[in-house]
Amino acid sequence: MVYFGKVLNRPCRPDAMNTTIIAQMIVSGALMGQIYALIAYGFQLTYATSKSINFGQGELVMVSAFFSLNLIHWGFPYPLVVVGGLLFGALLGLMVERAGVRLALEQKGEGWILLTIILGLFAFSAAENIWGRDDRPFPTPIPSTPLSLGGISVTPLELSVTLGVVVIMGWIEGFKRQTLLGKAFDALSADRDAAGLMGISATRTIMLSYALSGMVAAMAGLLISPITTVGPTMASALILKAFSVAVVAGLDSGFGVVITGLALGAIESLTSFYLGSGWREAPGLLLLILALAVRPTGLFGKTVIRKV
């Protein structure tokens, strides 16, 4: 009997095989859900400091992936490709903050919503003109040969997603908790006026948050590109699911986006298996609608009490 590309020498009971298939679907979906969580984490970084998010975050994922692919074609070793891609993502984040967010925030308006969308559309058009519309494979030294862990197939490439997410999120959380510059995030989020009186520059802190958000987007592109491909539309579906994760978890809960991302990925995989691939997008949309209708602050968000 052939199962997931492997030959089983002993017969399997139908119920045991169904359990293995379900476990496989859950694990595979949860691994993909980590990418949703990582992009959603980028939303949280900017929302914490400025109460704004980059609606062109998907284009940052895509453009950073294309740039990293260029570095590979230019002969750079893979570690330098990763570092170069992350730095390029940070630069893109700074450009979004300067061109699409800063002026709108200074005017205390919501113009950043439209401006970040416009910048995303511009990045999409630029990518099509520079790299073309065709999807391209992303070479990686990480092997893709499946490993069997308790009957569940997992590739080193998929495990690298977990490692990358843990490393980048752990590093940023450590930076925020252990450094004075990082603690400015929480101070600005709690009370911007009080933070200013304490000598914290809101402008520089917001710039830093957008740079880190761009770095997170670049990491997402580096992790997902070898599994899928690199193309102008590679992040179109990812960004909606990541936004759903951010809203459902709460835009101020880093731990919550991880749990929600894993859960959404697993639910999507099971939905696709039982109902068909055409229903794969439904769970994220339903969760987003329910969160907005029932708990706008998110499952892990804190209810804010405002004095009138």
Summary of the structure (lengths in Angstrom):
residues: 308
radius of gyration: 20.4
end to end distance: 68.6
largest distance: 71.3
contacts: 1037
relative contact order: 0.18
helix: 71%
strand: 4%
